[in-house]
């Protein structure tokens, strides 16, 4: 009989030595010959990855095996352990990937910016994580073209934009707010995702009279909350799959 932490290690090893919590929730409970004598297996998985003997945290929601520290791809390594341009690109695409998966789990259609389709989210292209390969023609062509450059867009089942989301890993929040302003005539939400240290900057720029028409529709999500949302949706999906007998797909 395998121990619980052995199951977590096994899943991480099969994934290149690292994993999001959401991926662990999906795969660890499927490892055979492991007893989970608890009503809260997801809490157990969270506790296990915090065992510093075996694991270390790369960024919110992303963990790795200590024994793989020197084998991880350069772009996976934590900030400060890699060249700044590499870290910036990985950080940006990582959170785009989380947001695409969040949208997918919420049964929304998801689109990634055209210029980012070939960038990597862990071991997959962002274009393969998104459910849409093309931007729906939901309105006036110039506005559709503008929307296609937004980092992540969620669409409802009528092909109308549900939410426009910009990941501000290192760029100017002001530019994203200007982009949202051009898209304000659609009945959609706007969201900036960034490090929590930029929350005050976001609030300051949103207070400008230029953005008064989108102020109430524009929110800020920091990386920790985005990661937690991603993790909780995977947890809920697993629970719902257990209740329906379908499991994760």
Secondary structure, DSSP 8 states (H G I E B T S, - for coil): -B-HHHHHHHHHHHTTSEEEHHHHHHHGGGSSSB---SS-HHHHHHHHHT-TTTEEEEETTEEEEGGGTTTS-GGGS-TTSS-HHHHHHHHHHHHHHHHHHHHHHTT-EEEE-GGGTTSEETTEEHHHHSS-SS----S-HHHHHHHTTSSEEEE-TTS-EEEEEEE-SSS-HHHHHHHHHHTTTSS-EEEEEE-GGGHHHHHHHHTSGGGTTTGGGEEEEEHHHHHHHHHHHHHHHHHHHHHHT----
